[in-house]
Structure formats: structure tokens, C-alpha cells
Amino acid sequence: MYALAQALRAFRRHPTSALATLTTATVSFSLLFLVGLLLWNLDRVVSSLESEIEIVAYLKDGADADAVLREVRAWPEVESVQLIGRDEALALLQLEYPYLAEAADLIDNPLPDTLKVRLVDPSLTRPVARKLGALPAIGAGNVDYGGEVTERLVRFLAGLRLGANVLILLLIVDTFFSVMGTIRLSIENRREELRVMLLVGATRGFVQRPFLLEGLLLTVTAALVALALGNLAYRFVAATLQNLLPFLPVLSPDDLLRASFGLLALAIFLGFFGAWLSVRAYLRDTETP
């Protein structure tokens, strides 16, 4: 109770500093939460796009399809490969466009045997496409992977992810030093009182506890406010996007809960560690002769 009373008393002693730190931490945590959710959602989008990347290779007439299938299947980059024979390809096309069935008996099947290749790592799409094109049974002009747009989008999202991570780091550092500054001010206001307490035998833990609790109260309160605002904002934006783009993956309530616990844990760490460093520096200066 003593530690809690002293922590609340510190807020009353310097409300402007406490309010400034609380506001800074709330804004930082709100941005952290929303940027973190954005990054997580971008990863879901990228994974969804990458899972759709497929290389299609058209075999030349007379090529040994089974031999090519066995060779490509043995490549370490390949996760799976499917051979679609020319007759099967024509049947699938006729199912999609029934009117073609009327002309099927009038002309020869113009479709080639086709390989559909999925890779272990979608980033290997371009080199594997070139590798397929180098096979004599296929040729460079007979490979299509339709992934150029996806590749550009993946690169753009990778750059966006890097910028967001830098922003997250800056927000964490800003919040950390804000907490340290507030705790240092509390220590300065009680310097004489703390010196007397140490002289009469107060333990380091007893001296530290009020400041550690003050740091925790600041960051945890800011985190709770940020979580309330961030969850409302994300749910609104996600619902709007789902109405406009139903195929776009969004985070589930369980994902939001995990992200909320993660931010709360970060807030506890920043509040406790920032306050602990400030008090430790004061105690070290006090003990230095």
C-alpha cells in the first residue's frame, strides 16, 4: 500500500509531466498496436498471394511428358507438379465453354501437354521458370507464371514492412525514454526524502518499489486506453474492407486477443525496466563517494 500511495502521490506532485508521459505512451501504443496489426495482416495477404503463384509450362509436340514430369518432380525447389495431358486439357476447356464441344470433332486438339508447378519457396518462381524454359522439351517461350504483378507487390510490401518496423522501434524508444524522464523527475522531487530513508536503513527494494509501480501505472494505463481505441479502429476498418473486398484475409478475434496481450506485455516491460534503470542510476550516484 505504501508503494501505491507514493506512486499516486507522485502523479499529484507533477501532473503535467505524468499527463505528458501518459499521452505520449498512449499515442505510441496506439500506433504500435495498429501498425503491428497492419504488418500481421500484410503477412496474411502476402502468404495468400504467394500460395496462388503457379508456374505453367507447355510441352512441345512429341515431347516425352512422363520423363519431363519425373525430372521436374525431382528438383529440390518443387513442392508439387501436375501433368495435364492435352486430352484432359481439352475436356476441361469444353466443360468451361460447352459450345467448343460442337467443334471438337471438326478439328484436331490444338492444346499441348501442360505442367503446373508449385514451389517450396515462391521467391524462386523466376529462376525456376527460367530453368523450365531451358528444358528442350519445353523451351523459353512456353513458360508462364503470371507472377510478375505478385512479385512487385511482394517487394513493395517487404519495403513497407521494413519502414513499419523502423517506426515501431522509434515508438518503443520514445515511450521508454518518456517513462525514464518522468521517473527521474519523481526521484528529483523526493531526493532529500530518499537520502534520509537510505541513511536510516531502508532497503533498495523498499526505495525502488514506488517508482517501479509508478512506471507500471503509466504504461499499463496507456496500453489499456490504446487497446480499447485500437481494437475499435481495427474492427471498423476490417469490417469495411471485408464488405468491399471479401477475399481479403483479416485477423480473427483470437489474433486480436494475442496482439493485445503482446502489447500489454510490452507496456509492462517498458514501464518496469524504464523505472528500474532510473532508480538504479540514482542509487548508484548516491552510493558513489
N, C-alpha and C positions, 0 to 999 in steps of 0.2 A: 504493500500500500504506500509505503514511503516513496518508492521509486516512481509510482504512478502519480502521486501528488506532486512530486518535484518536476516531473515531465510536464504536467498540465500547468504548473506554476511558471515554467519556462515559456510556455506559449503566451501567458498573460504578460510576462515581462517584456517580450519583444514580439508583439503580434504582427508587426509589419514584415519582419524577416520570416516568421513562421508562415504567414499567408503567402508571401512571395515564393518560398520553397514549395509549399503545398500546391500553388498554382502551376509552378514550373514542372513539378513532378506529375501533376495531373495531365497537363498538356503532353508531356513527354511520354507518359504511359499510354495515353490515348493513341498517340501517333504510333508508338511501338506496337500496340495491340493491332491496330488496323493495318499497318504495314506488314506485320507478321502474318496476319490472315491473308493479305494480298499475295505475299510470297508463297504461302501454302497453297492458295487457290491456283496461282500460276503454275506451280509444280503439278497440280492435278490436270490443268489444261494441257501442259506440255506432255505429260505422260499419256494423256488421251490421244493427243495428236500423233505422238511417236508410235503408239500402238497401232495406228492406222497406216503407217508407212509400209508399203509393199513394193517390191521390185517385180516387174513383169517382163519376161524375156520371151521373144518369139523365135522358135527354131526354124531354120531353113528347111526347104523341101528336101526330103531324103535323109535328113539327119537322124541318127540313132537316138531317139528320145530317152529310152531307158538308160543308155550309157551316160548321157548328159545328166540325167536325174541322179544317178549314183555318184557321179563326180561332184556335182554341186552340193549334194547332201553331205558329203564328207568334209566340206570346208568348215573350219572352226568358227567362222563368223556367222554361219547359217543356223538359225533356230529350227526352221521347218521349210520344206519345199514341196509344192504340189504340182503335179503334172496334169494338165488338162489337154486331152487329145483333141484333134481337130473335129472329130465327130461329136464329142461331148460339148465342145465349144459351140458348134452349130446348133445342137439341141438346146443349149441354154439360151442362145440368141433367139431361137424360134419361140421359146417359152415367153421371152420378154416382148418379142414382136411377132405375134401369131401370123400375120399376113405374109411373113417370109416363107412359111411352110409351103405356100402355094407355088413358090418359085424354086423350091429345093430340088425338085425332080428335073428342072429345066437346065440347071447349071451345075458345074462341079463345085464342090465345097472349097471356097477360097480361103478359109481360115487355117492358120498354121497351128502346129502343136505349141502349147504355151506352158512356161514355167512361172509359178507365183512363189516368190521367195520372201520369207520373213527372217529378220536378222536378230542376233542376240543383243546387239547394240545398234540402235537406229542411227547413231552418228557415223556408222560405217557404210551408210547407204551409197554414197557417191563412189568410194573405192571399189565396193563390191559390184556396183553397176558397171564400172569400167572393166573389172575382172570378167564379168559375164560377157561383155561385149567383145572381149579378146578371144573368147572360145570360137573355134572355126565353125561350130555347128550353129552359132547364133549371129555373131557379127555386131559391130559397134552401133549400127543404125537400128537394131532390133531390140533395144532395151529401153524400157520406160519405167520410171519410178515415181513420177508425179510428186516428188517430194521437195522440189526447189522452193516452193512457197512456204512449205512447212519448215524447211531448213532455215530460211530467212527469219521466220517467226521465232524459231527456237533460239537463234543467235540474238535477236532483239530482246527476247525475254531473259536470256542469260546476262546481257548488259544491264537490263532493268533490275535484275536480281542483285547484281554487284552494287549498283547505286543504292538500292534499298538497304543492303547490308551495311554500307558505309553510313547511311542515315541512322540506322538502328544503333550502330556503335557510338555515333556522336550524341544521340539522345541519352544513351546509358551513361556516358561520361558526364554529360551536362547534369543529369539528375544526381549522380554520385557526388559531384563537387558542390552542388547546391546543398545537399544534406550535410556534407562536411562543413560548409560555411555556416550553416545555421547552428550546428552543434558547437562549433568554435565560438560563436557569439554567446551561446548559453554558458560555455565554460568561462569566458571572459567576464560575464556578469556575476559569476559566482567564484571568481578566482580566490578572493580572500577567505570565503567560507570553506572552500575546498582545501586550502592550505591549512586552516585550523583543524579540519577534520582529519587530515593526514597526520598532523602533528600529535593529535590525541589518540592515534592508533587505529583509525578507520582503515579497513582493508581496501585493496584496489578494486575488488569486485563491488563492494558497497558504494564506492565513489563512481564507478562506471555505470552501474545499473540505471540510474535515472536518465542518463544521456543515451544509452542504448535503447531504452524504451521510447525516448523522445524521437529518435531516428526512425524506429519502427512505426510509431504512430503516424509520423509524417508520410512515410512511403506507403504504408498499408492503406491509410485513408485515401491517399491519392489514387492508388491502384484500384480500390473498390469503386470510386467515382468513375475512373477511366473505363473499368469493365462494364459498368452499367451503361455508359454512353456508347462504348464501342460495340457491345452486343446489339443494342438497339439499332445503331447505324448499319452494322453488317447485315442484320436480318432484313432490314428495309431494302438495302441495295441488292442483296441476294434474291429477294422475292421479286424485285423489279426486273433483274436480269433474267430470272427464270421465266418470267412472262414473255420477255422479248426473245430470249434465246434458250428454249427448253433443253437443248442438247448440251448446254454449258454446265460442266460439273461445279457444284458448290459444296462447301463444307457442311457436314451434318451437325446436329446439336451436340453429339458426343465429341466431335472435333473442337467445337467452340468451348466445351467444358474443359478439355485438355489444354487448350490455349489459355483459358482463364486461369487455371491452376499454375500454368507455366509463368504467366505474368505476375501472379501473386507471389510465387516463389522468388522471382527476380526482385520484386519490391522488398521482400523480407531481407534478402541478401544485401541489396544496396543500402537499406536503412540501417541494418545491423553493422555491416562492415564499414560504412562511411562514418558512423558514430564511433565505432571502436577505434578506428585509426585516429580520429580527432582526440579522443580521450587518451589514447596511448601516447600521442605526441605530447600532450600536456603533462602527463605523468612522467614521461622521460625527461622533459625540461625541468620539472620540479625536483627530480631525483639527481639531476646533474649538479655537482658542486660548483 
